[in-house]
Amino acid sequence: MVIGITFNSCATFQTATATTPQWVGQQIRPSQLFINGNVSFSGKLSDGSTYSVFQDDTVDIDSGYWYNTLMEDWGWISDVGGKWTTSPYNRKPQKGCIYLHPNKRIAVYFYPQGTYAAFKVSIVDELGVEVPVKDYSIVKDNPNPLQGF
């Protein structure tokens, strides 16, 4: 009898829903990504909703932030010099994979040559209605970010 234990369990695009609170990955070719604002690719999630991945100028400007968020969500720690360290059991990004976070409506792609880019994600239900974002982590701890200024 063979027993397998995985420390990096994760959902895939096919098992994720519009409110999945983690990064889900899929391997794609760089030629599938458009940087002109058009939808790069789309597909169905397990709850019947449809996701679309596309370039967005604001997300592009914030791509380093989203890269850092993904790495920190996976348990990586960055030192002052920008070097990342982690436990050998934590998830590691794979080149040629795009990681989508349905809750955050963001995707980060790791190009085969080692660079990355961030993309906007839109999710609509079976009726074509935009699914509201469920990730309120930015305002969860401080609902009024200007309070005290």
Number of C-alpha atoms within 10 A of each C-alpha: 2 3 4 4 6 7 9 11 9 14 15 17 21 14 13 22 21 26 18 19 15 19 23 20 21 14 13 16 11 14 7 10 20 15 15 11 14 13 18 16 13 14 13 20 20 13 14 14 20 20 23 18 24 22 21 17 14 11 19 16 12 14 19 15 13 20 18 15 13 21 20 14 14 18 15 18 15 13 8 6 6 8 9 13 12 15 10 8 11 15 17 14 16 16 16 17 20 25 23 28 21 26 20 22 21 21 26 23 26 21 17 13 8 10 9 17 21 28 30 21 22 20 25 17 17 12 8 10 10 14 16 14 14 14 15 11 10 9 10 9 9 10 11 9 10 7 7 5 4
